[in-house]
Amino acid sequence: MTLLEIMIYRCKEIREHAYILSREKMKKSECSNRTHGKSAMEITTGDDDILRTVSQRTRLPEGEEAVRRVLREIYRHGRIGTKDLAYATRLPVPVVAAVRRELEKIGLIARRAGAILTSEGEEYVRNVLGLSMRESLICEVCSGRTITVKDQFRSILKKMEEYAKLRPRPYTWLDQAFCTPETAVLRVLFMLEEGDIEGRKIIFLGDDDLTSIATGLIEVSRKITVIDIDERLLKLIDEISRGEGINIECVHHDLRQPLPDGLKNNYDVVFTDPPYTIQGLKLFLSRGIEALRERKCASIYLAFAHKPPEEMLSLQAAIIEMGLFIREIIPRFNRYEGAEMFANTTFLAKLETTENTHPSIIGSFDGKIYTGEASPTIRTYRCKCGYSIDVGVGKKFQTVEDLKAQGCPRCGRKKGFRIIRKHVM
């Protein structure tokens, strides 16, 4: 036999052995684990079968691999809550919750102060999926972000923690979701390490995260400008700037309108955390390109949501079409307070210009750039008291974060809401 034939034969042996083990252990619980006409024993007999079945039932755009990621992270952590599982897999919290419920029905996981694998689940991930590595290899100090807050910047982080408390309630219809104070500081330190803070003119296209304040507190930039549509945030940034003596220029402007002439071709670096739609991305990057001085390898820092494969492909195509290239991308760099639809985390990308860089949108833009406009969706949540609440555009609660902030209209409970229905308008 050749080495390849031996490996194939051995793989068949392992699968057959896993099947036998699965049958013996699951006979006892077959009756109690019936779901959609199939028993746990029947549905766990193949690698592709269970992954495909759960993927289809939850309508996962990411497909079977997302289900495998969920199982892998539960296996590696031993016990993990839904939010942490969403962060680890880069999937929205409602999606992870749906996958978790299907895996519970099948009998592979259970909930005991978090998701855990059942004995059948342990056998499945080990013998069928072939998992064995439990230890994370990501740096425990930086959590994969490549940067840390060193002692000399701790005072800045403490100030940011206090200033973050002053932020007004986010306007969710503008896709606002505030990042953590640590994230704002880490963004600045990452840019500082990249050579994009010292002596630079930096423009922030939207800044509900107060990253401009963290930048100013480093006190090495030549100029800092913030453009935002939200006058509340601009007022706060201006007040903090004056109090700290860091001289941040605040400009009230809707980026759907052309960039003011005085801001064009004037900056070295752009930072933006735009609406998480492709049109929003194109618009904000286009305005950023117009703001930059014309030269190669100028930096645009982009914070954006982890998206399903087809949307990520569209995102990358939009970036390339504008003559930009991705120098670096760090998943899960940004962490947010209340952005469960994006697993409370987004990636940070460093884009750079080329001699072919150009804006894809010039002049006024009347397209739909915010998530609620581009994909209006009504989600129905059920409170533990049994009351059902519609959430979405045009409703009392536009996001589940709004619902949790105000509480169930019947009982006042602020957590424990379960999505039961979704309707895309």
C-alpha positions in Angstrom: 0.0 0.0 0.0 1.1 3.5 -0.7 1.3 6.1 2.2 -1.8 7.8 0.8 -3.7 4.5 0.7 -2.8 3.8 4.3 -3.9 7.2 5.4 -7.3 6.8 3.6 -7.8 3.4 5.1 -6.9 4.6 8.6 -9.3 7.6 8.2 -12.1 5.1 7.3 -11.3 3.0 10.4 -11.5 6.1 12.6 -14.8 7.1 11.2 -16.2 3.6 11.6 -15.0 3.4 15.2 -16.5 6.8 16.0 -19.8 5.6 14.5 -19.9 2.5 16.7 -19.0 4.5 19.8 -21.7 7.0 19.0 -24.4 4.2 18.5 -23.5 2.5 21.8 -23.5 5.6 23.9 -26.5 7.3 22.3 -28.9 4.3 22.3 -29.8 5.2 26.0 -30.8 8.7 25.2 -32.3 8.2 21.7 -35.9 8.6 22.7 -35.3 11.9 24.6 -33.2 13.4 21.9 -35.6 13.2 19.0 -35.6 16.3 16.8 -37.3 17.1 13.5 -37.9 13.4 13.0 -34.3 12.3 13.5 -32.5 11.0 16.6 -29.2 12.3 17.9 -27.7 8.9 16.9 -28.9 9.2 13.3 -27.9 12.8 12.8 -24.3 12.5 14.3 -23.2 9.6 12.1 -21.3 11.8 9.7 -19.1 14.9 9.7 -20.8 16.7 6.8 -24.4 15.6 7.9 -24.5 17.3 11.2 -22.7 20.4 10.1 -24.8 20.8 7.0 -28.0 20.1 8.9 -27.4 22.7 11.6 -26.2 25.2 8.9 -29.4 24.7 6.9 -31.7 24.9 9.9 -30.1 28.2 11.0 -29.7 29.5 7.5 -26.0 30.3 8.1 -24.4 32.4 5.3 -21.0 31.1 6.5 -22.2 27.5 6.0 -20.9 24.3 7.7 -17.6 25.9 8.7 -19.3 28.3 11.1 -21.0 25.3 12.9 -17.6 23.6 13.1 -16.1 26.8 14.6 -18.8 26.9 17.3 -18.1 23.3 18.3 -14.4 23.9 18.3 -14.6 26.9 20.6 -16.9 25.1 23.0 -14.4 22.2 23.0 -11.4 24.5 23.6 -13.0 26.5 26.3 -14.8 23.7 28.1 -17.6 26.0 29.1 -18.4 29.3 27.4 -21.1 31.9 27.4 -23.0 33.0 24.3 -21.3 36.4 24.0 -17.8 35.0 24.4 -18.7 32.3 21.9 -19.8 35.0 19.5 -16.6 36.9 20.0 -14.5 33.8 19.5 -16.3 32.7 16.3 -16.8 36.2 14.9 -20.5 35.5 14.5 -23.4 37.7 15.7 -24.8 36.8 19.1 -28.3 35.9 17.7 -26.7 33.6 15.1 -24.6 31.8 17.8 -27.7 31.4 20.0 -29.5 29.8 17.1 -26.7 27.4 16.3 -26.4 26.6 20.0 -30.1 25.7 20.2 -29.8 23.3 17.3 -26.8 21.6 18.7 -28.7 21.2 22.0 -31.6 19.6 20.2 -29.2 17.1 18.5 -27.6 16.3 21.9 -24.1 17.5 21.2 -24.1 20.3 23.7 -25.9 21.3 26.9 -26.3 24.6 28.8 -24.9 24.7 32.3 -23.9 28.2 33.2 -22.6 28.4 29.6 -22.4 25.9 26.7 -20.6 22.6 27.3 -20.2 19.5 25.2 -22.1 16.4 26.2 -20.3 13.1 26.3 -21.6 12.5 22.8 -20.4 15.9 21.7 -16.9 15.2 23.1 -16.8 12.0 21.1 -18.1 13.7 18.0 -15.6 16.6 18.0 -12.7 14.2 18.8 -13.4 11.2 16.6 -15.4 12.8 13.7 -14.1 16.3 13.5 -10.6 15.2 14.6 -10.1 18.0 17.2 -7.5 17.5 19.9 -5.9 20.9 20.6 -7.6 22.7 23.5 -5.0 25.4 24.2 -5.2 28.7 22.5 -2.0 29.8 20.8 -2.9 33.5 20.6 -0.8 35.8 22.8 -2.4 36.1 26.2 -1.0 39.6 26.7 -2.3 41.3 23.5 -5.1 38.9 22.6 -3.9 38.9 19.0 -4.1 42.6 18.6 -0.3 43.0 18.3 -0.3 46.0 20.7 -0.7 46.6 24.4 -1.2 49.6 26.7 2.2 50.0 28.4 2.7 51.8 31.7 3.4 55.2 30.2 0.0 55.3 28.6 -2.1 54.0 31.6 -2.9 57.6 32.6 -4.5 58.1 29.1 -6.5 55.0 29.5 -7.8 56.2 32.9 -8.9 59.5 31.4 -10.6 57.7 28.5 -12.5 55.6 30.9 -13.9 58.7 32.6 -14.6 60.5 29.3 -16.4 57.5 27.9 -19.0 57.9 30.7 -19.9 61.3 29.3 -20.9 59.9 25.9 -24.6 60.4 25.0 -26.9 57.5 24.3 -25.9 56.1 20.9 -28.1 56.8 17.9 -28.5 53.2 16.6 -30.2 54.4 13.4 -26.8 56.0 12.6 -25.1 52.7 13.3 -23.5 54.1 16.4 -22.0 51.6 18.8 -19.4 52.8 21.3 -16.1 51.0 21.5 -14.5 50.4 24.8 -12.0 53.0 26.2 -9.2 50.4 25.9 -10.0 49.9 22.2 -9.8 53.7 21.5 -6.3 53.8 23.2 -5.1 50.6 21.5 -6.1 52.1 18.1 -4.0 55.1 18.8 -1.0 53.1 20.0 -1.3 50.9 16.9 -1.2 54.0 14.6 1.6 55.4 16.7 3.7 52.3 16.2 2.9 52.4 12.5 4.3 56.0 12.3 0.9 57.6 11.7 0.6 59.8 14.7 3.8 61.8 15.3 3.9 65.0 13.2 0.8 63.9 11.3 -2.4 65.6 10.3 -5.2 63.2 11.1 -8.8 63.3 10.1 -11.5 61.2 11.8 -14.6 60.5 9.6 -17.1 60.0 12.4 -15.9 59.6 16.0 -18.5 58.3 18.4 -15.7 56.3 20.0 -13.7 59.4 21.0 -10.6 58.0 19.4 -9.6 61.6 18.5 -9.4 62.4 22.2 -7.1 59.5 22.8 -5.0 60.7 19.9 -4.8 64.2 21.2 -3.8 63.0 24.7 -0.6 61.5 23.2 0.3 65.1 22.2 2.5 64.4 19.2 0.2 65.0 16.3 0.3 68.2 14.1 -3.4 68.5 13.6 -6.6 66.5 14.5 -9.9 67.0 12.8 -13.2 65.3 13.5 -16.2 65.3 11.1 -19.5 64.0 12.4 -23.2 64.3 11.8 -24.0 64.1 15.5 -23.7 67.5 17.1 -23.9 66.0 20.6 -20.7 64.1 20.1 -18.9 67.1 18.5 -19.9 69.2 21.5 -18.5 66.6 23.9 -15.3 66.3 21.9 -14.9 70.1 21.8 -15.4 70.5 25.5 -12.9 67.7 26.4 -10.4 69.1 23.8 -10.6 72.6 25.3 -10.3 71.2 28.8 -7.2 69.2 27.9 -5.7 71.9 25.7 -5.4 69.5 22.7 -7.0 71.7 20.1 -9.2 69.3 18.1 -11.0 70.8 15.2 -14.7 69.7 15.1 -16.7 69.9 11.9 -20.5 69.3 11.8 -21.1 67.7 8.4 -23.1 64.9 6.7 -20.7 62.9 4.6 -23.4 62.2 2.1 -22.7 65.8 1.0 -19.3 66.7 -0.7 -16.4 67.2 1.6 -15.8 70.9 2.4 -13.1 72.3 0.1 -10.9 73.3 3.1 -10.6 69.7 4.1 -9.6 68.3 0.7 -6.1 67.2 -0.1 -4.9 68.3 3.4 -4.3 65.3 5.6 -1.7 62.6 6.1 -3.9 59.9 7.8 -7.6 58.9 7.9 -9.4 56.9 10.5 -13.0 55.8 10.1 -15.4 53.4 11.6 -18.2 53.8 9.0 -21.7 52.4 8.8 -21.4 48.6 8.3 -22.8 48.5 4.7 -20.9 48.3 1.5 -22.4 51.7 0.4 -21.4 53.2 3.7 -17.9 51.8 3.3 -17.6 53.2 -0.2 -18.8 56.7 0.8 -16.6 57.1 3.9 -13.5 55.8 2.1 -14.2 58.1 -0.9 -14.4 61.1 1.4 -11.2 59.9 3.2 -9.4 59.6 -0.1 -10.4 63.2 -1.0 -9.1 64.4 2.4 -5.6 62.9 1.9 -2.7 64.6 0.3 -2.0 62.9 -3.0 0.8 60.4 -2.5 1.5 56.7 -2.4 1.2 54.6 0.8 -0.8 57.1 2.8 -2.7 55.3 5.5 -6.5 54.9 6.0 -7.5 53.0 9.1 -10.8 51.1 8.8 -12.8 49.5 11.5 -15.5 47.3 10.1 -17.7 44.4 11.0 -16.8 40.8 10.3 -19.2 39.8 7.6 -20.4 36.6 5.8 -18.2 35.5 2.9 -20.1 37.1 0.0 -20.2 40.5 1.8 -16.5 40.3 2.7 -15.8 39.7 -1.0 -17.8 42.8 -1.9 -16.0 44.8 0.7 -12.6 43.8 -0.6 -13.7 44.4 -4.2 -14.8 47.9 -3.2 -11.4 48.6 -1.6 -9.5 47.4 -4.6 -11.7 49.2 -7.1 -10.7 52.5 -5.4 -7.1 51.7 -5.9 -6.4 51.0 -2.3 -4.7 47.9 -0.9 -4.9 46.1 2.4 -1.6 46.4 4.2 -2.8 44.6 7.4 -6.0 43.3 8.9 -6.4 42.3 12.5 -9.6 40.4 13.4 -11.4 41.2 16.7 -9.3 44.2 17.3 -12.1 46.6 18.2 -14.5 45.7 21.1 -17.8 47.5 21.7 -20.3 48.2 24.3 -23.6 46.9 23.0 -23.1 45.7 19.4 -24.4 42.2 19.6 -25.4 42.0 16.0 -21.6 42.1 15.3 -20.6 40.0 18.3 -19.4 43.2 20.1 -16.2 43.2 17.9 -14.9 44.3 14.5 -11.6 44.1 12.7 -9.1 46.8 12.2 -7.6 47.2 8.7 -4.8 49.4 7.6 -5.3 50.4 3.9 -2.8 52.3 1.9 -3.0 54.4 -1.3 -1.4 53.8 -4.6 -0.9 56.0 -7.7 -4.2 54.6 -8.9 -6.2 55.6 -5.8 -9.4 57.5 -6.5 -12.8 58.0 -4.8 -15.7 55.8 -6.1 -18.3 58.4 -5.0 -17.9 62.0 -6.0 -20.4 64.8 -5.2 -23.6 64.3 -3.3 -24.9 60.8 -2.5 -28.5 59.9 -1.8 -28.1 56.1 -1.5 -28.8 54.1 1.6 -25.7 53.8 3.8 -27.0 52.8 7.3 -27.8 49.2 8.2 -31.4 50.0 9.0 -31.9 51.6 5.6 -30.0 49.0 3.5 -31.5 45.9 5.1 -34.6 46.9 7.1 -35.4 44.0 9.3 -38.0 43.4 12.0 -36.9 40.9 14.7 -39.4 39.6 17.2 -38.0 38.9 20.6 -39.7 37.1 23.5 -39.1 38.1 27.1 -39.0 35.5 29.8 -42.4 36.8 31.0 -43.8 35.6 27.6 -44.3 39.0 26.1 -43.3 39.4 22.4 -41.6 42.6 21.2 -41.0 43.7 17.6 -37.6 45.4 17.1 -36.4 47.3 14.1 -36.9 50.3 11.9 -40.1 52.2 12.6 -40.6 50.3 15.9 -40.4 51.6 19.5 -37.1 49.7 19.9 -34.9 50.0 16.8 -32.3 47.5 18.1 -32.1 44.8 20.8 -29.7 47.1 22.6 -32.5 49.7 22.8 -34.8 47.0 24.2 -32.3 46.0 26.8 -31.6 49.6 27.8 -35.3 50.4 28.4 -36.6 47.0 29.4 -39.5 44.8 28.6 -42.7 47.0 28.3 -44.6 44.4 30.4 -42.3 43.4 33.2 -39.3 45.7 32.9 -36.8 42.9 32.6 -33.6 44.1 30.8 -32.1 40.7 29.7 -33.0 37.2 28.7 -34.7 38.1 25.4 -34.9 35.4 22.8 -35.3 36.0 19.1 -38.3 34.0 17.8 -38.8 35.5 14.3 -37.0 37.6 11.7 -38.6 39.4 8.8 -36.6 41.2 6.1 -38.7 44.0 4.7 
